[in-house]
Amino acid sequence: MKSKNLTTMIILGLIIGIIVGFLINSFSHPEFAKSYASEISIFTDIFLRLIKMIIAPLIISTLVVGIAKMGDAKTLGRVFSKTLFLFICAAFISILLGLVVVNLLRPGDGIDFVSATASAVDGIEPVPFSAKVFISHAIPTSIVDAMARNEILQIVVFSVFMGVSLSAIGEKAKPIVSVLESLAHLMMKLTGYVMLFAPLTVFAAISAMISERGLSVLVSAGIFMGEFYLTLALLWVILIGCSALLIGRCIFRLVRSISEPALLAFTTSSSEAAFPGTLEKLEKFGVSNKIASFVLPIGYSFNLVGSMAYCSFAVIFIAQACNIHLSMGEQITMLLILMLTSKGMAGVPRASLVVIAATLSQFNIPEAGLILLMGVDPFLDMGRSATNVMSNAVGAALVGRWEGEHYGEGCRGVAKIHTETTLDQETVAVQESFTLEASAK
């Protein structure tokens, strides 16, 4: 099913769920409404189990392959280090902004999702945060055990070590990388199949919620959407403002030109659909092809700032809705975890839900809280996709500036930091592979 059709079906499931839930809440006995909500929740349980089923192999395959394909040429390493530094800064800003805004506005207060889903949260015990607990929890004793228990942070740590090791052994790693790449494509296809259950899950979740609690619960969802779009607007201002300080006012020319592919990403809820147009606009702006064709594909795996802001915002929102308090130390830990778990997820439909589901389990927040997001996620995905496109385009321009490129009128004059500007054949091959893969998606 095409992404656009799936979004339409999810919205349809949302509308029908609202209608059915309202009718049951208004015209049936409260006992029947309670029984209906309990029985229909089986579809939500199935979806949550399917999401958990794909987390471990999906992260291992995508993250390991992404790291292993980076190459080790001198120029490639220099450009990649600059790219990664900028993307880490952007990730930190976006996740931190999501945490700050959701803590200030507190959209989850008053939802009291715990009482509505008592069976899902029975037995939850808060785990005290400490550096020792975090470090011991991050390092796996067995990757099989980590996968069996869906310990997402341990899976990421193993994947990073494996990817770096495969990159180091060169030609001998090709068979393993090839197998993992095939697994990555398989898991992306499987994730697409899992998401086909999303419309039914939305219908079940929304109708169950409204049948028990009435239409008043939708007010909280509307507030959540408005406050998250405010977060995205602030993120645009911060990232574009910082870029203007480094590059000059010419960055606004890039933002205007990139508005077309960003609008495409917004309407299709797919940042991948905007990749060719974004690459073309970057080259017209003045970013060299060797920089744009290398940085942009990496950004599609490592610089999904809109999605990262959503993950931090949504996890705290669900915790608030479930009346679970997370300390400052736990939220800092969450920031670090999200900076890792959000990597390597490009091309995965509704990848944010997968990351959120994995993060919830790390902090003993009930995964059933995902149903609070399912109905509005398609609308939020549009803003996330457009933000991802903008951030990747600005990131490519910043790397080009760091490499000594100039973008014409309004651009700050910069001295070249390095003289080696010619990429070797190995680097070019790696660039082309990234470009082909991202274009294929």
Stockholm file with secondary structure:
# STOCKHOLM 1.0

chainA/1-441         MKSKNLTTMIILGLIIGIIVGFLINSFSHPEFAKSYASEISIFTDIFLRLIKMIIAPLIISTLVVGIAKMGDAKTLGRVFSKTLFLFICAAFISILLGLVVVNLLRPGDGIDFVSATASAVDGIEPVPFSAKVFISHAIPTSIVDAMARNEILQIVVFSVFMGVSLSAIGEKAKPIVSVLESLAHLMMKLTGYVMLFAPLTVFAAISAMISERGLSVLVSAGIFMGEFYLTLALLWVILIGCSALLIGRCIFRLVRSISEPALLAFTTSSSEAAFPGTLEKLEKFGVSNKIASFVLPIGYSFNLVGSMAYCSFAVIFIAQACNIHLSMGEQITMLLILMLTSKGMAGVPRASLVVIAATLSQFNIPEAGLILLMGVDPFLDMGRSATNVMSNAVGAALVGRWEGEHYGEGCRGVAKIHTETTLDQETVAVQESFTLEASAK
#=GR chainA/1-441 SS CCHHHHHHHHHHHHHHHHHHHHHHHHHSCHHHHHHHHHHHHHHHHHHHHHHHHHHHHHHHHHHHHHHHTTCCCHHHHHHHHHHHHHHHHHHHHHHHHHHHHHHHHCTTTTCCHHHHTHHHHTTCCCCCCCHHHHHHHHSCSCHHHHHHTTCHHHHHHHHHHHHHHHHHTGGGGHHHHHHHHHHHHHHHHHHHHHHTTHHHHHHHHHHHHHHHHCTTHHHHHHHHHHHHHHHHHHHHHHHHHHHHHHHBTTHHHHHHHHHHHHHHHHHHTCSGGGHHHHHHHHHHHTCCHHHHHHHHHHHHHHCCHHHHHHHHHHHHHHHHHTTCCCCHHHHHHHHHHHHHHTTTCTTCTTHHHHHHHHHHHHTTCCGGGGHHHHTTHHHHHHHHHHHHHHHHHHHHHHHHHHTTCCCSTTBCCCCCSCSCCCCCHHHHHHHHHHHHHHHHC
#=GC SS_cons         CCHHHHHHHHHHHHHHHHHHHHHHHHHSCHHHHHHHHHHHHHHHHHHHHHHHHHHHHHHHHHHHHHHHTTCCCHHHHHHHHHHHHHHHHHHHHHHHHHHHHHHHHCTTTTCCHHHHTHHHHTTCCCCCCCHHHHHHHHSCSCHHHHHHTTCHHHHHHHHHHHHHHHHHTGGGGHHHHHHHHHHHHHHHHHHHHHHTTHHHHHHHHHHHHHHHHCTTHHHHHHHHHHHHHHHHHHHHHHHHHHHHHHHBTTHHHHHHHHHHHHHHHHHHTCSGGGHHHHHHHHHHHTCCHHHHHHHHHHHHHHCCHHHHHHHHHHHHHHHHHTTCCCCHHHHHHHHHHHHHHTTTCTTCTTHHHHHHHHHHHHTTCCGGGGHHHHTTHHHHHHHHHHHHHHHHHHHHHHHHHHTTCCCSTTBCCCCCSCSCCCCCHHHHHHHHHHHHHHHHC
//
